[in-house]
Amino acid sequence: MKKILLAALVFGVLVSCSQREVSQKPNILFLFTDDQTYNSIRALGNSEIYTPNLDRLVRQGTSFTNAYNMGGWNGAICTASRSMLISGRSLWRVNNFRQHWQKGDSLAQTWGQLMEANGYDTYMTGKWHVDASAGKVFGQAEHIRPGMPKDAWDHFKMVDLFANEVANGEVTPEEIMPVGYNRPLDENDTSWSPTDPKFGGFWAGGKHWSEVVRDDALSFLDSAQQRENPFFMYIAFNAPHDPRQAPQEYQDMYDLADISLPESWMPEYPYQHLIGNGPSLRDEALAPFPRTEYATKVHIKEYYAIISHLDEQIGQILDALEASGKLENTYIFFTSDHGLAMGRHGLIGKQSQFEHSVKPPLIIAGPGIPANQQLEMPVYLQDLMPTALELAGIKKPGYVEFNSLVPLATRQQTAGNYPAIYGAYVDSQRMVRKGDFKLIVYPKAEKFLLFDLKNDPEEINDLADEPAYAEKLQELATELLKLQQHYEDPLDISEMLKVKG
C-alpha cells in the first residue's frame, strides 16, 4: 500500500509540474481582418482614417511595414492567403495540398492542431474560407463564416448564369449586377445604403458580423480566466470586405470633402483586361467603369467607416484581455489576408501585384517585443504561423516554408529572412521585389513594369523602358525565374524573361 501511495504522490507531483510548465507558455491572440490594406491605420501614416485602438497596438508593439501576401490561384485571394497561413506552405504547394484537407487528411499539420498538440486550448471564430474543417483544425469554433456575406456571392451566380451571353457580347457585366454593384453612378444614386439592414450582408442575422466576432472573443477570454492551459485565439473578422457596411455613427465620422483621391488614381487601368481585372471580376464590378472621382471617394468613405467600426470591436477585445489578467503573458498578432486597391491605379479589388493589393498591415505586441517600432524589411504575413510556434516553444516542422519574425522584431537579426519577395496572380501576373526595386510582369500583355519603391512608393513611374535601368530589370527578371522554380510555379514565362536580356 505504501508503494502505491508513494507512486501516486510522485505521479501527482509530475502532473502538477507538467501543468505548471504548460500554463507558463504564452498565450497567442491573433486578430485577423479581410481586405485591409497596409496604409489603413492612422498611426502608420494615414491621417484621414480613425483607428485609435489599432494605433494603440502600433504603439505597444512592432509593425512590419512591408508584409506581403504571396498571391492567389483564383480571384478569391483570401483562400490562398489563409491556406498558406494555416499550413505554412507556399502558394502553389498549398494549392496542390488542399485535396488532402478536403478528404480530412493531414489536419495534424495545420497551425491549430500543432498548437493543440503542444498543450494549447485553441479557438476560432469568424471568417474561415479554407478547404479544411475549422472545427477539426481548432478545438472550438464558433460562427464559422464563408468568404463573404451571401449578397456578395450573388454576383458570382449571375456571372456564371450568363457566362455565354457575356462572352458573346449579348449582355454586359454591368447589366447583370445585383444591387450594391456598379455604384454610385452619380450623387443622386441611392440604390444602396451601407447602414440599411434590408441589404443583408454584415447585417444578416440581426447583429453586425464584426460585433458577433467581438462577442465570441469576449466570451472566450472570460472563460480563459478559469483555464490552466495557454490559449491560441484565431479571431477572424470578415470586415472590411465588401459589402462595406457600418452603423451610421461611423459613416458620420467621414466627409467626402475631406477624403483625398489616391495619388495613383485613374479612370481605367490600361491593362485591366489582360491582367484579369476587368468588369467581369467581381471586386472590380463594385464601382462603375470608367471610375469617377465621386464614386471612388464614396467607396473610400465606406471602407474607412467599416474599418473604424472594426477598430472599436478590436479595442473592446484588447480591453478584455487586459482586464482578464492575461495580457502580460500574451502575444498579440494583427494582420489581414492581403490589401485592397480602393481606387489606386483605377482598380478597386485585390487581384493585382501593386503594393496596395499585396500588402496588409502586420503588428506584433507582447513580452520582449519592442514598443512603437517600425521595421521595413520585407516579410510574408504567413510568417506569423512559425512566429507563434517559436513563441510557444514548438519546433518548426520541415514543411513550413515561412520564417519566424521574432529574431527580426527583437533585433537579434537585422537582415531579412528572404533575399527577394515573390508574388503571383493566376496566369496573368508575376512579381518580384528585391531591395527597393520591384518588377511586375504581365505575360498576356507581354509587359514589364519596374518601380523604385523607395522614391516611388505609389508605383506611378514605370522605369522598365528606361535604358539606365536595363541592368536592374534583367537582375530582377533573373531573380523572378529562380523564385518561380523554387516555389514550383506552374507558369512558364522563361522565354519572355529572356527577351529583355
N, C-alpha and C positions, 0 to 999 in steps of 0.2 A: 504493500500500500504506500509506504514511504517513497519508493522508487516512482510510483505512478504520480504521486503528488509533486515530487521534485521535477519530473518530466513536464507535468502540466505547468508548473511555475516557470520553468525555462522557456517553454513554448509561449507562455503569456508574455514574458519579457521580450522575446524575439518579435512577436506580433506587434507589441507596443512600440518597439524601436522601428519596425518597418513602417507602421502607420505614421510615426513622427517624421520619418525620413520623407515619406510621400507628401505629408502636409507642408513640408518646408519647400517643396518645389514651387516655383512661381506660378501664379495664375496668368492666363492669356485672355484678354478681351479684344476680339477682332471686330472692328466696326467697318463694314463693307458697304459701299454705295454703288450706284449703277449710272453710268454715263456722266461721271463728274470729271470735268477737265482740270488740268493741273493748276490753272490760274483762276480758280473759282473760290479762293479763300482770301479774305481781306488781308490777313497777316502775311500772306505770301505775295502781296503786291497788287491785288485788285481793289482799288479804293471805291468802287461802285457797289460792291456787294456787302451785305451784313451777315457776318458769321462769327459772332462773339465766342461761341463755345469751341469751334474749330480753331479760332485764334488762340484761345486758352491752351488748347492741345499743342499748337505750334510753339507757344512759349514754354511749355512744360517739357518738350521733347526735341527730337532731331527730325528734321524734314529732309527728304531726298528729293531735290527739285528736278531731277532728270530720271524719273522712274518710267519705264516703258512696258507696254504690253507687246508681246511678240507678233500678234496678228490674229487672223481668223481664216477658217476654211469655207465660211459662208457669211451671209450678211449679218447673222447673229454673232457678232464678235464676242459677246459676253460668254457664249457657250465655250468657245475655245479658251478664253482667258480663265474662266472658272475651272475648266477641266485641267489646265496646266497647273493652276494653283492647288487644287485638291490632290493632284498626283505627283507633282514635282517634275513631270515630263515636259519636254519642249513641244512646240506646235504640231509638227507632223507626226511625231511618235505618239503623242497622246491621242491624236485623231485615229490612228490605227489601233490604239489600245482600248478605245471606248467600247468595242464589241465585247470585251471581257466583262466590263461593268454591266452591260445590258443583260448578260447571262448570269449576273451575280457573282462573277469570279473576281479574284484579286482585290477585293474590297479591303483586305488587311493591309494593302499597300497605300491606302489613302490617308490623308492628313489626320482626319478624325480618328480613325482606328489606330493609327500609330500612337496618338496621344492617349487614347483609352487603354491600350495595351501596356502603357507605362504609368498607370495609376491615376489618370485624369478622368474626371467627370466631364463628358463632352455634351455640348448643347448647341443647337442651331435653330434659328427662326428666320423667316422671310424668303427672299428670292434664292432659288437653287439653280435650275437650268443646267444641270449636269446629268449625263446619262448613267447615273448610279442612284441607288435609293438613298435619299437623305436620312431616312430612318435607320438604315444599316451602317452608313458612314459615321453617324453620330448616335450617342447613347440615347439622346432625347431630341426630338424635332417637333416644332410647333409651327402652325400656319405656313406650311411649305407653299410658296408661291411660284407661278410659272415665270417665263421670261419677261412678260409684260402683262398688264391688265387685258382682259378679254377684248375690250374695244379696240385696242391697238392691233390685235390679231386679225380683225375683220378685213384689214387691207390685204393681208396675205391671201385670205379666202377669195376676195374679189379678183385679185390679180390672177390667181390660179384658175378661177372660173372662166375668166375672159382672156386667157392667155393667147389663144389663137386669134381672137378679134384684135387684140393689141398688136400682135405680131404682123397681122395683115393690114394694119392701119385703119381698121373699121371703127375703132374707138380709141381715144387717148387715155392714158393712165388717169388724167385729171377727171375724166368723165365717170370713172367708176369708184371714186374716192368715197368712203363713208364720211359722216360728219366728224369734223376735227382735223381733216386733212385739207391741203391746198387753201390755207387760210393764214391771216386775214387778207381778203382781196383788196380791201381799202378801209378807210376809217369808219365806214358805215357797216362793215361786215360784223354782224352779231350772231353768226350761225352757231358759235360755240363759246362756252364760258368755262374758265378754269375753276370757278367756285361753285358751279351748279351741280348738285348731286345727281340730277337726272341724266347726266352724261356718263355715269358709271365710273369706270377707270379706278382711280385710287379711292373713290367714294363707295365702291361696291362693298356691300356688307354693313354699311351704316357708319363706319368709323374709318378715317383716313388710314391707309395701309402703314404709313410711317408711324402713326400713333399705336397701331396694333403691335408692330415690331418693338416699339419702345416699351409697351406694357409687358410683353413677353420677357424682354430683357430685365425689367424691374422685378418681375416675379421670380425669375431665376436667381437674381442677385439676392433677393430676400431669403430664398431657400438656401443659398450658398453659405449664409452665416452659420447654419447648423451642420454643414458638411465638414468632414475631416480631409477629404481628398481635394487636391487642387482642381481648378476648373479651366476648361477651354471653351470660350463662348464665341460662336460664329454668328454675328448679328448682321444680317444681310438685308439692307433696305432696297426696295425697288426704285425709290427716288434717287436722283432727279430724272429718271427715264420718262419719256412721254407716255401718256398724256400728262403734261406738266401742270398738275392741279394742286392748289394750296388754298387754305382759308383766306377770306377777304383781307384780314388784317395784314397778311404777308404780301398780298398783291399791293396793298396801300403803302407799303414801305418804299415802293419804286415809282418814279415818274418817268414816262417816256422821254421827257425833255432832258433828263439827267443821264440817260443811257447813251453811251457813245457807240458808234459803229466800229467794228474791228478794223484795224489798220489795213488788213489784207482783204477787206470786203470787196466783192464784185458781184454784178448781177448774175453772171453764169460762169462756171468754170469751163474753160475751153476744152478740156479733155474728159469732161464728166461721163460721157457715154463709153469711152474707151477704157475707163478705169472702173466701170460698174457703179457709177454714182449719178445716173440719170433719173428721170421722173418715175421709172418703174421700180426704183429702190425705195422701200417703204419709208425709211428715215428721211430721204430727200423729198418725198412727196408731202411732207408735213407743211411746207411753205410753198407759195406759188413760184412758178418759173415764168420769166426771169425773176430773180429776187428783187424786192423793193426795200428801200431803207425803212419804210414804216413796218412792213411785215417782219423784217429782221429784228427790229427793236422790240416788237411785241413778243416775239419768241424769246429774246434775251430776258425781257422782264419776267415772263412766266418761269423761265429757267432759274433766275435769281430768287424768285419768290418761293419756289418749291425747295431750293437749297436752304433758304433761311428757315423755312418750316422744319426741314430735316435737321438743321443745326440745333433748333430748340429741343428736339427729341434726343439728340446726342447729348446735349447739356444735362438733361434730366438723368440719363444713364450714368454720366460721369459723376454727377452729384450723388446718385445712389451708391455707386462704387465707393466713393469716399465715406459716405455715411455707414457703409457696411463694415468698415474697419479693415477691408481687404486691399485698399489702394497701395499701401507700402510694399506689398508683395505681389503686385500685379503689373504686367506689361500691357500697354495699350497699343494696338496697331490700328492705323486708319489708312484706307486707300479706296480706290474704285477700280472697276474692271478694265477701264480704258477711259479715254477722254471723249470730247464731242466738239464739233466744228462751230455750231451756233453762228453761222454767217461768215466765218472766215473762209476765204478762197471761194466764196459763192456756194459753200456747202453747209448742210445742216447736221448731218449724221457723223458716224464714227468710222466709216469704211474707207478711210484714206490713211496715208502714211505721213501726213503732216503732224507736227508736234501737237497741235490742239486735239487730235483724234487718237494718238497713240500714247499720250502721257496723262496719267492721273496724278493727283497729289499722293504723297506717301509719308506718313508720320509714325515714329516710334517713340513712346514715352515709357518710363519705368525706372526701376532701380539701376543706377550706374549709367544710364543713358544721359548724355549732356543735354542741358536745357537750352532752348532758344538757339539751336544750332541748325544751320542750313548747309547741306553738302551737295556739291554739283556733279560728282562723278556719276556716270550713267549706270543704272541698275535696272533689273526687271522687277515689277511688282510681285511676281511669283517668288522672289527671294524671301518673302515673308514666311513661306512654309518652312524652309530649312532654318530660318531665324528662330521660329518657335521651337523647332526640335532642339537647337543648340541651347536655348534658354531653359528648356525642360530637361536637359541632360540626356537627350536621346541621340544616339549615333545616327548620322545621316546615312540612309540606305544608298547603295551604289546606283540605283536607278534614278535618284533625284539629281536633276541636271542643273538646278539653280543653287545659289550660294547664300550663306548666312550674311546678314547685314551687321551683325554685332561687331566684328572687327573694324568695320568702317565707321560705325556710329561712335565707338569708343576711341577711335583714332589709333588703335593698335596697328592698323593698316591704312596707308594713305593712298596707295594705288588701287584703282577699281578692280572688280572681280572679272571684268570682261574687256579684252582688248578692243572689241567692237560690238555694237548692238545690231541685231538682225531683226528685220520686220517683213511681213508678207500679208497680202490680202488676195485670196483665191488665186486665179492665174493672171490677174491684171495689174498687180503692183508688187514691187520688191523694194526693200530699203536697207541701207547700212549706214550707221553712224560710227565714225572713228575720230576721236578727238573732237575738235569743234566743227568738223565738216560732215555733211550728210548728203548721201546720194540716193535719189529716188528713181526707180526705173519703171516705165510703163511699157511692157512688152508689146501689147496690142497696138500702141501708138508709135512704137519704136522711138521712144522719147526718154532722154535723160534730164534730170533736174539736179543741180548741185547747189547747196546752200552753205554759207558760212554762218553757223548758228550763233557764234559769239557776236558778230557785227550785224547779223540779220535774223534775230530770233523769231520774227514773224514770217520768215521764209517768203519774202517778196522778190528778192533779186536773184534770179537764176543765173549761175555762173558757168553752166555746162558748156556753153559755146564760146566762152572766153579763152583765147589761146594761153593766157597766163595761168589758167587752171587746168590745162590738159593733163599735166602730170598728176595732179591731185585727183582728177576724175578717174584716171586709169588705176591709181593706187586703191581707190575705194571700190572700183569695179572688180579688181582682183580680190579684194577682201570679201566682197559680196559672194563671189563664186566659191571661195573657201568656206564661207558660212553656209551656203546652200548645201554643199557636200557634207559638212559637219552635221547639220540638222536634218539631213535626208529630205531636202526639198524636192518634191516630185516635178517641179517645173524646170525644164532645161532652157536657160537663156544664155548659155555659154557663148554661142556664136554672136549674139547681139553684144555681149560684153566685150568681145574681141574687136568689134567694129571700130571702137574708139581708141584702139591700141596704137 
